[in-house]
């Protein structure tokens, strides 16, 4: 993605927001709530915008709002035009959105999504994330909020949060095609990782203006470390921990940065400063394993890495470190078993890309049964440690073919 434009990377159309207006108006929401005759149709203005004539569309809409200042549909449309034109004006959009009087959760969700889009254009990614989360809380099915938030989390190098969100949306998504697309999106997260240099380029200037926003600080700090700028990254991560001393995310990012920057001495020192309240959090098992490994305490390293792999079975790096510790500890049978798991995961990752591309090319995917493809994807994701996704693919098979023996057996095995 060039410059990380979440509003176009996966949007069905640049005119999504106008589609939302039509959707909302068709459902009887955000209409004028006065006792006089209804205002005129806004479709001619929408048509001008679709043709790219933003100036004329907005001029007409200004005149319209002078005559019908209580028409919330027009306010929403003005906000969308302000954001979708080639030279966006997110401040105008926010001014219009704040005048809308939402009376249902669905209406409020559309407004909050739009506010998030405006904040995103202002590069206030922290406020965009808040708005999109609030939109989903109001209405989990609000169009595009989930997709925009997944994109943001992905680009901020927060793939596990993106994964959890996508699984949550999968459970409530009513559209069968979008349910399949959400599962495919989770596969894409493992296939396409954002280059650390891109993360630094996009987010470092924003972080400097808002250094207290923890997710962005961690994204920038870890990206710098991965981008061979370890000393700069450590400075950012240390500052993030100073600002958020009780945050497990801050501690995890800090220790991860020290590990990736190859500073075992400082990693051990800082790990022993970990607050007691966080010591049993399974996300820190990998750090305990790293510290034990550096000290040559292979028995302790094995135990820690086992806990880490149990917590994140999809983490190939964790599996690899467990294998090394098992080798050093002389645990040959378990090391051989781990070798098999690692080999199966690597092979599955290689095979996933063409299967993913095949699935993406099927226009009717989700509308017509395709049990063989779903089971193929389920098997690959299972081998990669994504058990929740494997179960979801098998459930889609059983939706269409309730007696399918293979998927029934798989679900029984994957409980």
DRENKEVEX-808320 format. One record per residue (C-alpha): residue number from 1; residue in three letters; chain; x, y, z. Coordinates in Angstrom, 3 decimals. Each point is the difference from the previous one (the first is absolute). Last residue first. Example, Ala and Ser with C-alpha at 12.3 -4.5 7.8 and 13.67 -1.06 7.14 Angstrom:
! residues 2
SITE k r c c1 c2 c3
SITE 2 SER A 13.670 -1.060 7.140
SITE 1 ALA A -1.370 -3.440 0.660
This chain:
! residues 415
SITE k r c c1 c2 c3
SITE 415 UNK A -12.391 -28.559 19.919
SITE 414 UNK A 2.147 -0.667 -3.069
SITE 413 UNK A -0.585 -3.764 -0.197
SITE 412 UNK A -3.816 0.223 0.087
SITE 411 UNK A 0.144 2.855 -2.505
SITE 410 UNK A 2.212 -2.071 -2.290
SITE 409 UNK A -2.277 -3.039 0.182
SITE 408 UNK A -3.043 2.032 -0.976
SITE 407 UNK A 2.040 1.666 -2.762
SITE 406 UNK A 1.031 -3.342 -1.530
SITE 405 UNK A -3.397 -1.627 0.412
SITE 404 UNK A -2.037 2.647 -1.809
SITE 403 UNK A -3.517 -0.494 1.365
SITE 402 UNK A -0.935 3.684 0.364
SITE 401 UNK A 1.057 0.846 -3.570
SITE 400 UNK A -0.519 3.735 -0.595
SITE 399 UNK A 0.402 1.243 3.572
SITE 398 UNK A 2.238 -2.988 0.633
SITE 397 UNK A 2.614 1.323 -2.437
SITE 396 UNK A -0.159 3.443 1.607
SITE 395 UNK A 0.538 -1.626 3.393
SITE 394 UNK A 3.093 -1.712 -1.386
SITE 393 UNK A 1.423 3.384 -1.027
SITE 392 UNK A -0.717 1.412 3.488
SITE 391 UNK A 1.674 -2.929 1.728
SITE 390 UNK A 3.151 0.525 -2.061
SITE 389 UNK A -0.077 3.700 0.847
SITE 388 UNK A -0.116 -0.702 3.726
SITE 387 UNK A 2.822 -2.531 -0.357
SITE 386 UNK A 2.452 2.418 -1.572
SITE 385 UNK A 3.082 -2.086 0.775
SITE 384 UNK A 1.435 0.063 -3.520
SITE 383 UNK A -0.961 -3.630 -0.558
SITE 382 UNK A -3.555 0.921 0.996
SITE 381 UNK A 0.029 2.887 -2.476
SITE 380 UNK A 1.024 -2.338 -2.792
SITE 379 UNK A -2.631 -2.577 0.868
SITE 378 UNK A -2.791 2.553 0.229
SITE 377 UNK A 1.008 1.516 -3.339
SITE 376 UNK A -0.224 -3.393 -1.669
SITE 375 UNK A -3.265 -0.676 1.784
SITE 374 UNK A -1.470 3.243 -1.314
SITE 373 UNK A 1.222 -0.781 -3.514
SITE 372 UNK A -1.496 -3.492 0.051
SITE 371 UNK A -3.264 1.188 1.528
SITE 370 UNK A -0.781 2.613 -2.663
SITE 369 UNK A -3.673 0.809 0.508
SITE 368 UNK A -1.312 3.065 -1.890
SITE 367 UNK A -0.535 3.439 1.528
SITE 366 UNK A 3.190 0.125 2.051
SITE 365 UNK A 2.235 0.110 -3.046
SITE 364 UNK A -2.044 1.256 -2.944
SITE 363 UNK A 2.753 2.148 -1.512
SITE 362 UNK A 2.658 -2.704 0.278
SITE 361 UNK A 3.348 1.748 -0.544
SITE 360 UNK A 0.617 0.526 3.725
SITE 359 UNK A -0.223 -3.753 0.569
SITE 358 UNK A 2.605 -0.808 -2.640
SITE 357 UNK A 2.321 2.690 1.353
SITE 356 UNK A -0.330 -1.460 3.505
SITE 355 UNK A 0.738 -3.476 -1.351
SITE 354 UNK A 3.055 1.359 -1.818
SITE 353 UNK A 1.247 1.751 3.173
SITE 352 UNK A -0.784 -2.795 2.463
SITE 351 UNK A 2.290 -2.636 -1.460
SITE 350 UNK A 3.219 1.661 1.154
SITE 349 UNK A -1.497 0.737 3.432
SITE 348 UNK A -1.160 -3.613 0.297
SITE 347 UNK A 3.499 -1.257 -0.780
SITE 346 UNK A 1.512 2.210 2.686
SITE 345 UNK A -2.592 -1.108 2.546
SITE 344 UNK A 0.447 -3.676 -0.797
SITE 343 UNK A 3.761 0.307 0.381
SITE 342 UNK A -0.306 1.807 3.310
SITE 341 UNK A -2.434 -2.583 1.360
SITE 340 UNK A 2.238 -2.846 -1.153
SITE 339 UNK A 3.063 1.581 1.584
SITE 338 UNK A -1.995 0.437 3.205
SITE 337 UNK A -0.636 -3.757 0.059
SITE 336 UNK A 3.713 -0.630 -0.521
SITE 335 UNK A 0.800 2.373 2.856
SITE 334 UNK A -2.541 -1.783 2.194
SITE 333 UNK A 1.711 -3.348 -0.622
SITE 332 UNK A 3.532 1.468 0.392
SITE 331 UNK A -0.281 1.878 3.289
SITE 330 UNK A 3.773 0.373 0.383
SITE 329 UNK A -0.265 3.417 1.648
SITE 328 UNK A 1.859 1.694 -2.855
SITE 327 UNK A -2.295 -1.565 -2.591
SITE 326 UNK A -3.085 0.836 2.032
SITE 325 UNK A 1.177 3.605 0.284
SITE 324 UNK A 0.579 0.242 -3.748
SITE 323 UNK A -3.436 -1.505 -0.758
SITE 322 UNK A -1.699 2.377 2.446
SITE 321 UNK A 1.700 2.888 -1.757
SITE 320 UNK A -1.337 -1.214 -3.347
SITE 319 UNK A -3.535 -0.420 1.325
SITE 318 UNK A 0.082 3.529 1.380
SITE 317 UNK A 1.178 1.365 -3.334
SITE 316 UNK A -2.807 -1.895 -1.715
SITE 315 UNK A -2.668 1.719 2.066
SITE 314 UNK A -3.293 -1.706 -0.888
SITE 313 UNK A -0.057 -2.023 3.212
SITE 312 UNK A -0.076 3.274 1.974
SITE 311 UNK A -0.918 -0.741 3.631
SITE 310 UNK A 1.022 -3.658 -0.114
SITE 309 UNK A 3.152 1.064 -1.828
SITE 308 UNK A 0.870 2.518 2.730
SITE 307 UNK A -0.680 -2.526 2.745
SITE 306 UNK A 2.293 -2.497 -1.708
SITE 305 UNK A 2.594 2.756 -0.411
SITE 304 UNK A 0.018 0.595 3.743
SITE 303 UNK A 0.387 -3.673 0.888
SITE 302 UNK A 2.757 -0.474 -2.577
SITE 301 UNK A 1.853 3.094 1.190
SITE 300 UNK A -0.135 -1.204 3.601
SITE 299 UNK A 1.591 -3.293 -0.979
SITE 298 UNK A 2.473 1.794 -2.264
SITE 297 UNK A 1.485 2.260 2.647
SITE 296 UNK A 2.882 1.158 -2.210
SITE 295 UNK A -0.288 3.548 1.334
SITE 294 UNK A -1.011 1.411 -3.397
SITE 293 UNK A -2.532 -2.823 -0.320
SITE 292 UNK A -1.560 0.883 3.345
SITE 291 UNK A -0.421 3.630 -1.061
SITE 290 UNK A -1.499 -0.949 -3.364
SITE 289 UNK A -2.351 -2.510 1.639
SITE 288 UNK A -1.198 2.613 2.475
SITE 287 UNK A -0.618 2.307 -2.948
SITE 286 UNK A -2.030 -2.672 -1.769
SITE 285 UNK A -2.075 -0.517 3.154
SITE 284 UNK A -0.856 3.715 0.097
SITE 283 UNK A -3.157 -0.315 -2.123
SITE 282 UNK A -1.233 -2.606 2.466
SITE 281 UNK A -0.719 2.642 2.684
SITE 280 UNK A 1.303 -1.548 3.214
SITE 279 UNK A 2.577 2.733 0.666
SITE 278 UNK A -2.364 2.850 -0.810
SITE 277 UNK A -1.231 0.816 3.516
SITE 276 UNK A 3.533 -0.566 1.267
SITE 275 UNK A 1.226 2.983 -2.016
SITE 274 UNK A 2.848 -0.921 -2.388
SITE 273 UNK A 3.274 1.280 1.447
SITE 272 UNK A 1.590 -3.442 -0.431
SITE 271 UNK A -0.752 0.220 -3.706
SITE 270 UNK A 1.863 3.314 -0.126
SITE 269 UNK A 3.293 -1.462 1.213
SITE 268 UNK A -0.320 -3.079 -2.207
SITE 267 UNK A -0.772 2.125 -3.071
SITE 266 UNK A 2.862 2.367 0.854
SITE 265 UNK A 2.429 -2.903 -0.081
SITE 264 UNK A -1.585 -1.645 -3.039
SITE 263 UNK A 0.216 3.131 -2.220
SITE 262 UNK A -0.493 -1.454 -3.453
SITE 261 UNK A -2.187 2.818 -1.381
SITE 260 UNK A -2.763 -2.559 -0.603
SITE 259 UNK A 0.129 -1.022 3.660
SITE 258 UNK A 0.134 3.569 1.277
SITE 257 UNK A -2.938 0.928 -2.244
SITE 256 UNK A -2.016 -2.969 1.217
SITE 255 UNK A 0.664 1.028 3.599
SITE 254 UNK A -1.250 3.541 -0.645
SITE 253 UNK A -2.996 -1.114 -2.066
SITE 252 UNK A -1.073 -2.494 2.651
SITE 251 UNK A 0.431 2.596 2.729
SITE 250 UNK A -2.027 2.604 -1.876
SITE 249 UNK A -2.729 -2.518 -0.826
SITE 248 UNK A -0.133 -1.158 3.623
SITE 247 UNK A -0.604 3.617 1.043
SITE 246 UNK A 0.995 0.912 3.545
SITE 245 UNK A 2.893 2.340 -0.863
SITE 244 UNK A -1.870 1.846 -2.777
SITE 243 UNK A 1.906 3.272 -0.584
SITE 242 UNK A 3.350 -1.473 0.979
SITE 241 UNK A -0.797 -3.120 -2.035
SITE 240 UNK A -0.654 2.103 -3.104
SITE 239 UNK A 3.208 1.981 0.591
SITE 238 UNK A 1.993 -3.230 0.147
SITE 237 UNK A -1.649 -1.173 -3.220
SITE 236 UNK A 0.900 3.203 -1.863
SITE 235 UNK A 3.610 -0.025 1.205
SITE 234 UNK A 0.303 -3.699 -0.831
SITE 233 UNK A -1.172 0.712 -3.540
SITE 232 UNK A 2.647 2.648 -0.565
SITE 231 UNK A 2.735 -2.373 1.188
SITE 230 UNK A -1.363 -2.861 -2.083
SITE 229 UNK A -0.151 1.750 -3.350
SITE 228 UNK A 0.442 -3.184 -2.063
SITE 227 UNK A -3.605 0.227 -1.288
SITE 226 UNK A -1.217 -2.631 2.468
SITE 225 UNK A 1.036 2.279 2.881
SITE 224 UNK A -1.600 3.008 -1.672
SITE 223 UNK A -3.201 -1.975 -0.571
SITE 222 UNK A -0.016 -1.002 3.674
SITE 221 UNK A 0.199 3.614 1.139
SITE 220 UNK A -2.463 1.346 -2.571
SITE 219 UNK A -2.695 -2.593 0.683
SITE 218 UNK A 0.567 0.194 3.758
SITE 217 UNK A -0.330 3.790 -0.022
SITE 216 UNK A -3.084 -0.245 -2.235
SITE 215 UNK A -1.718 -2.431 2.328
SITE 214 UNK A 0.940 2.114 3.060
SITE 213 UNK A -1.351 3.414 -0.977
SITE 212 UNK A 2.039 2.192 2.343
SITE 211 UNK A 2.439 1.054 -2.705
SITE 210 UNK A -2.650 2.070 -1.851
SITE 209 UNK A 1.795 2.396 -2.348
SITE 208 UNK A 3.079 -2.227 -0.197
SITE 207 UNK A -2.279 -2.985 -0.592
SITE 206 UNK A -1.426 1.626 -3.126
SITE 205 UNK A 3.463 0.602 -1.462
SITE 204 UNK A 0.955 -3.629 0.828
SITE 203 UNK A -3.193 -1.499 -1.448
SITE 202 UNK A 0.248 0.012 -3.776
SITE 201 UNK A 3.748 -0.314 -0.607
SITE 200 UNK A 0.583 -2.285 2.979
SITE 199 UNK A -2.776 -2.384 -1.005
SITE 198 UNK A 1.211 -0.035 -3.588
SITE 197 UNK A 3.532 -0.844 1.135
SITE 196 UNK A -1.343 -2.832 2.125
SITE 195 UNK A -1.486 -1.682 -3.106
SITE 194 UNK A -3.611 -1.001 0.641
SITE 193 UNK A -0.552 -3.744 0.048
SITE 192 UNK A -1.966 -1.677 -2.743
SITE 191 UNK A -0.606 -3.736 0.380
SITE 190 UNK A -0.874 -0.255 3.682
SITE 189 UNK A -2.432 2.924 -0.112
SITE 188 UNK A -1.309 -1.392 -3.299
SITE 187 UNK A -1.261 -3.095 1.805
SITE 186 UNK A -1.996 2.223 2.357
SITE 185 UNK A -1.408 1.828 -3.012
SITE 184 UNK A -1.112 -3.309 -1.477
SITE 183 UNK A -2.032 -0.664 3.125
SITE 182 UNK A -1.532 3.477 -0.243
SITE 181 UNK A -0.718 -0.504 -3.696
SITE 180 UNK A -1.919 -3.182 0.788
SITE 179 UNK A -2.231 1.847 2.469
SITE 178 UNK A -0.295 2.869 -2.507
SITE 177 UNK A -1.444 -2.370 -2.586
SITE 176 UNK A -2.542 -1.420 2.439
SITE 175 UNK A -1.269 3.462 1.093
SITE 174 UNK A -1.243 -0.114 3.588
SITE 173 UNK A 3.359 0.720 1.720
SITE 172 UNK A -0.348 -0.754 3.735
SITE 171 UNK A 2.456 -2.858 0.511
SITE 170 UNK A 2.334 1.163 -2.771
SITE 169 UNK A 0.257 3.408 1.671
SITE 168 UNK A 1.467 -1.577 3.130
SITE 167 UNK A 2.406 -2.073 -2.082
SITE 166 UNK A 1.101 3.134 -1.878
SITE 165 UNK A 0.510 1.890 3.261
SITE 164 UNK A 2.115 -2.791 1.474
SITE 163 UNK A 2.152 -0.142 -3.121
SITE 162 UNK A 0.497 3.767 -0.113
SITE 161 UNK A 1.049 -0.072 3.647
SITE 160 UNK A 2.402 -2.800 -0.859
SITE 159 UNK A 1.364 1.921 -2.969
SITE 158 UNK A 0.931 3.178 1.883
SITE 157 UNK A 2.704 1.281 -2.345
SITE 156 UNK A -1.569 3.483 -0.263
SITE 155 UNK A -0.818 -0.958 -3.588
SITE 154 UNK A -2.032 -2.972 1.146
SITE 153 UNK A -1.819 1.915 2.701
SITE 152 UNK A -0.980 2.715 -2.492
SITE 151 UNK A -1.127 -2.509 -2.610
SITE 150 UNK A -2.087 -1.897 2.538
SITE 149 UNK A -1.532 3.310 1.128
SITE 148 UNK A -1.001 0.935 -3.538
SITE 147 UNK A -1.507 -3.435 -0.591
SITE 146 UNK A -1.978 0.143 3.227
SITE 145 UNK A -1.351 3.452 -0.703
SITE 144 UNK A -0.894 -0.981 -3.579
SITE 143 UNK A -3.789 -0.196 0.283
SITE 142 UNK A -1.480 -0.030 3.520
SITE 141 UNK A -0.673 -3.679 0.817
SITE 140 UNK A 1.400 0.110 3.544
SITE 139 UNK A -2.406 2.862 0.788
SITE 138 UNK A 0.564 2.261 3.015
SITE 137 UNK A 3.131 -1.812 1.167
SITE 136 UNK A 1.239 -0.074 -3.596
SITE 135 UNK A -0.396 3.778 -0.298
SITE 134 UNK A 1.757 0.448 3.350
SITE 133 UNK A 2.953 -2.042 -1.252
SITE 132 UNK A 0.093 2.072 -3.186
SITE 131 UNK A -0.075 3.249 1.966
SITE 130 UNK A 2.773 -1.048 2.403
SITE 129 UNK A 2.210 -1.223 -2.848
SITE 128 UNK A -0.476 3.247 -1.910
SITE 127 UNK A 0.842 1.988 3.128
SITE 126 UNK A 3.326 -1.813 0.385
SITE 125 UNK A 0.656 0.221 -3.732
SITE 124 UNK A -0.131 3.771 0.113
SITE 123 UNK A 1.531 0.297 -3.455
SITE 122 UNK A -2.554 2.698 -0.901
SITE 121 UNK A -1.320 -2.366 -2.667
SITE 120 UNK A -0.357 -2.600 2.743
SITE 119 UNK A -1.974 2.464 2.073
SITE 118 UNK A -2.421 0.438 -2.904
SITE 117 UNK A -0.355 -3.769 -0.448
SITE 116 UNK A -0.620 -0.415 3.704
SITE 115 UNK A -2.703 2.657 -0.132
SITE 114 UNK A -1.610 -1.942 -2.847
SITE 113 UNK A 0.005 -3.200 2.035
SITE 112 UNK A -1.468 1.899 2.949
SITE 111 UNK A -2.807 1.381 -2.188
SITE 110 UNK A -0.845 -3.412 -1.449
SITE 109 UNK A 0.040 -1.559 3.476
SITE 108 UNK A -2.271 2.708 1.405
SITE 107 UNK A -2.593 -0.691 -2.656
SITE 106 UNK A 0.088 -3.730 0.734
SITE 105 UNK A -0.148 0.593 3.752
SITE 104 UNK A -3.198 2.033 -0.486
SITE 103 UNK A -0.893 3.675 0.542
SITE 102 UNK A 2.960 1.775 -1.583
SITE 101 UNK A -0.217 3.789 -0.066
SITE 100 UNK A 2.519 1.206 -2.588
SITE 99 UNK A 1.700 3.334 0.721
SITE 98 UNK A 3.274 -1.635 1.024
SITE 97 UNK A 0.201 -1.686 -3.401
SITE 96 UNK A -0.019 3.331 -1.826
SITE 95 UNK A 2.874 1.472 2.014
SITE 94 UNK A 1.927 -3.262 -0.311
SITE 93 UNK A -0.322 0.061 -3.792
SITE 92 UNK A 1.120 3.615 -0.161
SITE 91 UNK A 3.087 -0.974 2.009
SITE 90 UNK A 0.633 -2.959 -2.318
SITE 89 UNK A 0.362 2.231 -3.070
SITE 88 UNK A 1.220 -2.367 -2.698
SITE 87 UNK A 1.697 1.270 -3.175
SITE 86 UNK A -0.934 -2.750 -2.479
SITE 85 UNK A -3.608 -0.055 1.351
SITE 84 UNK A -0.977 -2.914 2.223
SITE 83 UNK A 0.300 1.668 3.404
SITE 82 UNK A -1.976 3.184 -0.649
SITE 81 UNK A -2.502 -1.941 -2.083
SITE 80 UNK A -0.554 -2.389 2.903
SITE 79 UNK A -0.577 2.822 2.454
SITE 78 UNK A -2.431 1.720 -2.372
SITE 77 UNK A -1.870 -3.301 -0.399
SITE 76 UNK A -0.298 -0.403 3.750
SITE 75 UNK A -1.344 3.519 0.373
SITE 74 UNK A -2.394 -0.596 -2.902
SITE 73 UNK A -1.372 -3.139 1.608
SITE 72 UNK A -0.353 1.945 3.246
SITE 71 UNK A -2.591 2.303 -1.549
SITE 70 UNK A -0.515 2.615 2.699
SITE 69 UNK A 1.587 2.884 -1.921
SITE 68 UNK A -2.452 -0.412 -2.904
SITE 67 UNK A 0.026 3.256 -2.020
SITE 66 UNK A 3.531 1.060 0.901
SITE 65 UNK A 0.975 -3.672 -0.172
SITE 64 UNK A -1.078 -0.180 -3.660
SITE 63 UNK A 2.035 3.056 -0.932
SITE 62 UNK A 3.105 -1.585 1.557
SITE 61 UNK A -0.867 -3.278 -1.740
SITE 60 UNK A -0.143 1.677 -3.383
SITE 59 UNK A 3.434 1.513 0.550
SITE 58 UNK A 1.293 -3.372 1.206
SITE 57 UNK A -1.172 -1.803 -3.110
SITE 56 UNK A 1.348 2.736 -2.283
SITE 55 UNK A 3.427 -0.215 1.550
SITE 54 UNK A 0.025 -3.788 0.186
SITE 53 UNK A -0.611 -0.620 -3.690
SITE 52 UNK A 1.629 -3.441 0.033
SITE 51 UNK A -2.815 -1.762 -1.853
SITE 50 UNK A -0.951 -1.795 3.209
SITE 49 UNK A -0.193 3.391 1.677
SITE 48 UNK A -2.410 1.319 -2.624
SITE 47 UNK A -2.190 -3.082 0.442
SITE 46 UNK A -0.052 0.468 3.783
SITE 45 UNK A -1.278 3.557 -0.517
SITE 44 UNK A -2.735 -1.262 -2.312
SITE 43 UNK A -0.855 -2.731 2.575
SITE 42 UNK A -0.705 2.397 2.860
SITE 41 UNK A -3.786 -0.222 -0.325
SITE 40 UNK A -1.945 3.012 1.197
SITE 39 UNK A -0.830 0.698 3.640
SITE 38 UNK A -2.977 -1.657 1.684
SITE 37 UNK A -3.145 2.124 0.526
SITE 36 UNK A -0.385 1.573 3.414
SITE 35 UNK A -0.218 -1.661 3.433
SITE 34 UNK A 3.723 -0.190 0.622
SITE 33 UNK A 2.330 -2.913 0.499
SITE 32 UNK A 2.162 0.269 -3.104
SITE 31 UNK A 1.440 -3.395 -0.806
SITE 30 UNK A 3.018 -1.629 1.639
SITE 29 UNK A -1.558 -3.448 -0.261
SITE 28 UNK A -2.900 -1.183 -2.130
SITE 27 UNK A 1.778 -3.128 -1.160
SITE 26 UNK A 0.302 1.383 -3.499
SITE 25 UNK A 1.656 3.139 1.357
SITE 24 UNK A 2.589 -2.070 1.824
SITE 23 UNK A 0.752 -2.160 -2.995
SITE 22 UNK A 0.102 2.942 -2.386
SITE 21 UNK A 2.391 1.851 2.295
SITE 20 UNK A 2.081 -3.133 0.410
SITE 19 UNK A 0.272 -0.324 -3.770
SITE 18 UNK A 1.257 3.579 -0.077
SITE 17 UNK A 2.660 -1.022 2.499
SITE 16 UNK A 0.983 -2.988 -2.116
SITE 15 UNK A 0.688 2.226 -2.961
SITE 14 UNK A 3.676 -0.869 -0.061
SITE 13 UNK A -1.220 -3.515 -0.625
SITE 12 UNK A 0.068 -3.419 1.685
SITE 11 UNK A 2.622 1.332 2.374
SITE 10 UNK A 3.040 -2.255 0.394
SITE 9 UNK A 2.947 2.302 -0.311
SITE 8 UNK A -2.086 3.109 -0.664
SITE 7 UNK A -1.020 1.286 3.433
SITE 6 UNK A 2.933 -1.624 1.699
SITE 5 UNK A 2.390 2.213 -1.920
SITE 4 UNK A 3.394 -1.094 1.211
SITE 3 UNK A 2.470 2.321 -1.748
SITE 2 UNK A 0.268 -2.447 -2.876
SITE 1 UNK A -1.384 -3.339 0.991
